[in-house]
Amino acid sequence: MPRPLWTGAISFGLVTIPIKVVSATEDRSVHFHQVHLEDMGRVRTRKVCSIDDEIVPPEEIGKGYELTKDELVPVTDEELDEMPLPTAKAIEIVAFVDADSIDPIRISDSYYLAIDGQVAAKPYTLLRKALERSDKVAVAKFAWHNRERLGLLRVREDAIVLHAMRWPDEIRSPESLKPKDVDLDDEEIERAVQLTDTMALDDISGFRDEYRDALEELIEAKAEGTELPESAEGEEREPGKVVDLMAALNASVKAARESRGEHGQDATVHTMQPRKKTTAKKKAAPARKTTEKKTTAGKKRTAKKTTTEKTAAARKRSAS
């Protein structure tokens, strides 16, 4: 189990459930250090006092709130810990709501809630089953990092998940971003709907971070002193260029159908089986040589397309 980020309890009416909070996600990004290009020395960040220009050690750094440009009010960690907040050591459930009533834009980081001791097993299971049977999610308050937060509790694979949520006043209004009224005919809208049907998937677990893969290949090549991977060659689009919307939709529908090995004039496909086609792609993957990793992204897409079309043709022959 990952290292707990916080320990406390879930307050569920008069029920208390001791829990440990662990992160539900992992950072898989490739990180870089800042270096001096002349000698590759690491560039360090130092905390310096603005008055005496001296480096300040961590034990001498505190918090201060700026009242005015020239006046700061010091606030100690002890004072923050002693604030009379009922949520200081508890995730207090305040309501149960339908999951669909929560705007996804309000959801932030996610955490798993694990029991803290066997005594918490029964009330933890009770809350989990109550959420499952009621088909609702719990809205809760909790205090982390010197601020009170709003949270959402739901069930995922027999575990209770806490989603940190933003307060209503933290969400900006999109009113100023709304484009002016434009004229669209029904044919354009229908064609766009056909595109969504053609691109529909039941499972998105197969998507990968291709940028990270390419970055890892670049780092490996530089570390081993081998030839750098070739850059991907794609169609460049001029920003702000006016296009024929209907022509773009037709081309998009056609490309989406061809990428799945589908043919015919009707772009609205209701008998797609993306999972089977995804499996076919995965079966074809081991046949590729390791050296193909250094080919361009455009060549990879062509190889995938050809494999899918051959698989579809083989199925038609076996069916006939």
C-alpha positions in Angstrom: 0.0 0.0 0.0 1.3 3.5 -0.8 2.3 5.7 2.1 -0.7 7.3 3.8 -1.1 11.0 3.1 -3.5 11.7 6.0 -5.1 9.7 8.8 -8.4 10.5 10.5 -11.9 9.2 10.3 -15.1 9.3 8.3 -18.0 10.8 10.3 -21.2 9.2 9.1 -24.0 10.4 11.4 -23.1 8.9 14.7 -20.8 6.4 13.1 -17.0 6.9 13.1 -14.8 5.0 10.6 -11.0 5.3 11.2 -9.4 5.6 7.8 -6.1 6.2 6.1 -6.0 8.3 2.9 -3.7 7.1 0.0 -3.4 8.5 -3.5 -5.6 6.9 -6.1 -3.3 8.0 -9.0 0.3 7.9 -10.0 2.4 10.5 -11.7 3.9 8.7 -14.8 5.3 11.8 -16.4 8.9 12.1 -17.4 10.6 14.8 -15.2 13.6 16.9 -16.0 16.1 18.7 -13.8 17.3 22.3 -14.5 20.9 22.2 -15.5 23.7 24.6 -16.5 24.2 23.8 -20.2 27.9 24.8 -20.1 28.9 22.1 -17.6 25.6 20.2 -16.9 25.7 21.2 -13.3 22.4 21.0 -11.4 20.7 24.4 -10.9 19.5 24.7 -7.3 16.6 26.8 -6.0 17.6 28.6 -2.8 15.3 30.5 -0.5 16.8 33.9 0.3 15.5 36.6 2.6 14.6 39.8 0.8 16.0 42.0 3.5 19.5 40.6 4.3 20.0 38.5 1.2 20.9 35.5 3.4 19.8 31.9 2.6 17.1 31.0 5.1 17.1 27.4 6.6 13.7 25.5 6.5 13.3 25.7 10.3 13.3 29.5 10.2 10.7 29.8 7.5 7.1 30.5 8.6 3.8 31.8 7.1 2.7 35.4 6.8 -0.4 37.0 5.4 -0.1 40.2 3.5 -2.4 42.9 4.8 -0.8 45.7 2.8 2.3 45.9 0.7 4.4 46.7 3.7 2.6 44.8 6.5 2.6 41.1 7.1 0.8 39.2 9.8 2.7 36.0 11.0 0.6 32.8 11.5 2.2 29.7 13.1 1.4 26.1 12.3 0.3 25.6 16.0 -2.3 28.4 15.6 -3.6 26.7 12.5 -3.8 23.3 14.1 -5.8 24.8 17.1 -8.5 26.4 14.9 -11.9 25.1 16.0 -12.8 23.1 12.9 -14.9 20.0 13.2 -13.4 18.7 10.0 -9.8 19.0 11.3 -9.4 15.2 11.8 -12.6 13.9 10.2 -14.1 13.6 6.8 -17.6 14.7 7.7 -20.4 13.5 5.4 -23.0 16.3 5.1 -25.3 15.0 2.4 -26.1 12.3 -0.1 -26.8 13.2 -3.7 -27.2 11.6 -7.2 -23.9 11.3 -8.9 -25.3 12.9 -12.1 -26.0 16.1 -10.1 -22.2 16.8 -9.6 -20.6 18.8 -12.4 -17.3 17.0 -13.4 -15.5 20.4 -13.6 -15.7 20.6 -9.8 -13.8 17.3 -9.2 -10.1 17.5 -8.5 -7.6 15.0 -7.1 -8.7 11.4 -6.2 -7.8 9.3 -3.1 -8.5 5.9 -1.8 -9.8 5.5 1.8 -8.4 2.5 3.5 -9.4 1.2 6.9 -7.1 2.1 9.8 -7.3 -1.1 11.9 -9.7 -4.0 11.8 -12.2 -2.2 14.0 -13.0 0.0 11.0 -13.9 -3.0 8.7 -17.5 -3.3 9.6 -18.6 0.4 9.5 -16.5 0.9 6.4 -18.3 -2.0 4.7 -21.6 -0.6 6.0 -21.0 2.8 4.3 -19.8 1.2 1.1 -22.9 -1.1 0.8 -25.2 1.8 1.7 -23.7 3.9 -1.2 -24.0 1.0 -3.6 -27.6 0.1 -2.7 -28.8 3.7 -2.7 -27.0 4.5 -5.9 -25.9 7.8 -4.5 -22.6 9.5 -3.6 -21.7 11.3 -0.4 -20.8 14.9 -0.1 -18.3 15.6 2.7 -16.2 18.3 4.3 -12.6 17.8 5.4 -9.6 20.0 6.3 -6.2 19.5 4.6 -3.2 21.7 4.2 -4.7 24.5 6.3 -8.0 24.9 4.4 -11.4 23.3 4.5 -12.3 21.4 1.4 -15.4 19.8 -0.1 -15.2 16.2 -1.1 -17.2 13.5 -2.9 -17.3 9.9 -1.7 -18.2 7.0 -4.1 -17.5 3.3 -4.5 -15.0 1.9 -6.9 -14.3 -1.9 -6.9 -15.2 -2.5 -3.2 -13.2 0.6 -2.1 -14.4 4.0 -1.1 -12.9 6.8 -3.1 -12.6 10.4 -2.0 -12.6 13.1 -4.8 -11.5 16.5 -3.7 -14.0 19.1 -5.1 -13.8 22.8 -5.7 -16.2 25.1 -3.9 -18.9 26.7 -6.1 -17.2 30.1 -6.0 -13.9 28.6 -7.4 -15.5 27.8 -10.7 -15.3 30.6 -13.3 -18.4 31.3 -15.4 -17.9 30.3 -19.1 -20.4 33.0 -20.1 -17.7 35.3 -21.6 -16.3 32.4 -23.6 -19.5 31.5 -25.4 -19.2 32.1 -29.2 -21.6 34.4 -30.9 -24.6 32.8 -32.6 -23.8 31.0 -35.9 -25.9 29.5 -38.6 -25.8 25.7 -38.8 -28.1 23.6 -41.0 -29.5 20.2 -40.0 -27.3 18.3 -42.5 -24.1 19.6 -40.8 -25.4 18.7 -37.4 -26.5 15.2 -38.5 -23.1 14.6 -40.1 -21.4 15.6 -36.9 -23.6 13.1 -35.0 -22.7 10.4 -37.6 -19.0 11.2 -36.8 -19.6 10.6 -33.1 -21.3 7.3 -33.9 -18.4 6.2 -36.1 -15.8 7.1 -33.4 -17.8 5.6 -30.5 -16.0 3.1 -28.2 -17.1 1.0 -25.3 -13.6 0.9 -23.7 -10.9 3.5 -23.6 -8.4 1.6 -21.5 -6.2 0.9 -24.5 -5.1 4.5 -25.0 -1.5 5.3 -24.2 0.6 8.4 -23.6 2.4 8.4 -27.0 4.3 11.6 -26.0 5.8 9.9 -23.0 6.7 6.8 -25.1 8.5 9.0 -27.6 10.2 11.0 -24.9 11.5 7.8 -23.3 12.8 6.6 -26.7 14.6 10.0 -27.1 16.2 9.8 -23.6 17.3 6.1 -24.2 18.8 7.0 -27.6 20.8 9.9 -26.1 21.9 7.9 -23.1 23.2 5.1 -25.4 24.6 7.4 -28.0 22.5 5.9 -30.8 20.6 7.6 -33.6 17.8 9.8 -32.4 14.2 8.7 -33.4 12.9 10.4 -36.5 10.3 13.2 -36.0 6.7 12.5 -36.9 5.5 14.0 -40.1 2.0 15.1 -40.0 -0.3 17.5 -41.9 0.3 21.0 -40.8 -2.8 23.2 -40.3 -2.7 26.9 -40.5 -4.2 28.5 -37.4 -7.4 30.3 -38.0 -7.7 28.9 -41.6 -11.3 28.8 -42.8 -12.3 25.4 -44.0 -15.4 23.9 -45.7 -17.1 22.5 -42.6 -19.2 19.9 -44.4 -16.2 18.7 -46.4 -14.2 18.4 -43.2 -17.0 16.4 -41.6 -17.3 14.0 -44.6 -13.6 13.5 -44.6 -13.5 12.8 -40.9 -16.3 10.3 -41.1 -14.6 8.5 -44.0 -11.2 8.4 -42.2 -12.8 7.1 -39.0 -14.6 4.3 -40.9 -11.5 3.4 -42.8 -9.4 3.3 -39.6 -11.8 0.6 -38.4 -11.7 -1.3 -41.6 -15.3 -0.4 -42.5 -16.6 0.3 -46.0 -19.9 1.4 -47.5 -21.8 4.6 -47.9 -23.7 4.6 -44.6 -21.5 6.3 -42.0 -23.9 5.6 -39.1 -22.6 2.2 -37.8 -24.6 0.6 -35.0 -23.1 -2.9 -35.1 -19.5 -1.9 -34.3 -17.5 -4.2 -32.0 -14.5 -2.1 -31.0 -13.4 -4.5 -28.3 -12.9 -7.3 -30.8 -11.0 -5.0 -33.2 -8.9 -3.7 -30.3 -8.0 -7.4 -29.5 -7.0 -7.9 -33.1 -4.6 -5.0 -32.9 -3.1 -6.3 -29.6 -2.5 -9.8 -31.2 -0.7 -8.2 -34.1 1.6 -6.2 -31.8 4.1 -9.0 -30.9 4.9 -9.6 -34.6 6.5 -6.2 -34.8 10.2 -6.0 -34.5 11.9 -3.9 -31.8 13.5 -1.7 -34.4 10.1 -0.5 -35.5 10.0 1.7 -32.4 12.2 4.2 -34.2 9.8 4.6 -37.2 7.7 7.6 -37.6 4.3 8.0 -36.0 2.8 8.2 -39.5 4.2 4.8 -40.4 2.8 3.3 -37.2 -0.7 4.5 -38.0 -0.4 3.0 -41.5 0.8 -0.3 -40.2 -2.1 -0.5 -37.7 -4.6 0.4 -40.4 -3.3 -2.3 -42.7 -3.4 -4.9 -40.0 -7.0 -4.1 -39.1 -8.1 -4.2 -42.8 -6.5 -7.6 -43.2 -8.1 -8.9 -40.1 -11.6 -7.7 -41.2 -11.1 -9.3 -44.6 -10.1 -12.6 -43.0 -13.2 -12.6 -40.9 -15.4 -12.0 -43.9 -13.9 -14.9 -45.8 -14.3 -17.3 -42.8 -17.9 -16.1 -42.3 -18.7 -16.8 -46.0 
